[in-house]
Amino acid sequence: MKNIAILLVCFTFIGANAQKITKKFLVGKWTSKSNEIEFRIDNNKEFKIVDYSTLTKNYLKVVGYQFNKGFFYLSTLHESNNWEAIGKFIYIDEDTIVVDYVSNAPGQAIFKRVYDTGKE
C-alpha cells in the first residue's frame, strides 16, 4: 500500500517536472527492489545497458531501447523463463525514476540512483 501511495505522489509531479530522460541523465547505476540497471557510454560513444535481476540472479538480455518524447523505453528478455518486458522510464527527480513495465508480470518499479561512496 505504501508503494502505491508513493507512485501516486510521483505521477502527480510528472507533469510539473516535465524533465526529459536523456543518455547523459541515465548514465550510472540504478537500483530497485528487484533489479539493478547500469547505463554507460563506452569509449566509442556507444550507449551500453546492463540489466540484472536481483530476484533471479540472472542478467536480462537487452533487446532494444528507444528515446521518444522525453521518455526512455527499454525492451528486455529474461531468457531463463522467456519473459519479455518493455519498460517506460519516467523522470521523478535527479535521483529517482519510475519504470512502468508491460510484461508477463506487469507493474511498476521505483529506481534510485546509486552514488559511488568511494569505499574500498
Residue pairs with C-beta under 8 A, 6 or more apart in sequence:
3 108
3 110
6 110
7 98
7 108
7 110
10 90
10 92
10 96
10 98
10 110
11 90
11 98
13 92
14 90
14 91
14 92
17 91
17 92
17 93
18 70
19 25
19 70
19 91
20 70
20 91
21 67
21 70
21 71
21 72
21 89
21 90
21 91
21 97
22 67
23 39
23 41
23 47
23 67
25 91
26 39
26 72
26 89
27 39
27 40
27 41
28 38
28 39
28 40
28 113
28 114
29 36
29 37
29 38
29 113
29 114
30 36
30 37
30 38
30 39
30 97
30 111
30 112
30 113
30 114
31 37
31 54
31 111
31 112
31 114
32 99
32 109
32 110
32 111
32 112
33 54
33 109
34 53
34 54
34 55
34 109
35 51
35 52
35 53
35 54
35 60
35 109
35 111
36 51
36 52
36 54
37 49
37 50
37 51
37 52
37 74
37 111
38 49
38 50
39 47
39 48
39 49
40 47
40 48
41 47
41 48
42 48
47 65
49 62
49 65
49 74
50 59
50 62
51 59
51 60
51 62
51 74
51 76
52 58
52 59
52 60
53 59
53 60
53 78
56 78
56 80
58 78
58 79
58 80
60 76
60 77
60 78
60 79
60 85
61 76
61 77
61 78
61 79
62 74
62 75
62 76
63 75
63 76
63 77
63 84
64 74
64 75
65 72
65 73
65 74
65 75
66 72
66 73
67 73
70 91
71 88
71 89
71 90
72 88
72 89
73 86
73 87
73 88
73 89
74 86
74 87
74 89
74 99
75 84
75 85
75 86
75 87
76 84
76 85
76 87
77 83
77 84
77 85
78 84
78 85
81 104
83 103
83 104
83 105
84 103
84 104
85 101
85 102
85 103
85 104
85 105
86 101
86 102
86 103
87 99
87 100
87 101
87 102
87 109
88 99
88 100
88 102
89 97
89 98
89 99
90 97
90 98
90 99
90 100
91 97
92 98
92 110
94 113
95 112
95 113
96 110
96 111
96 112
96 113
97 110
97 111
98 108
98 109
98 110
98 111
99 108
99 109
99 111
100 108
101 107
101 108
101 109
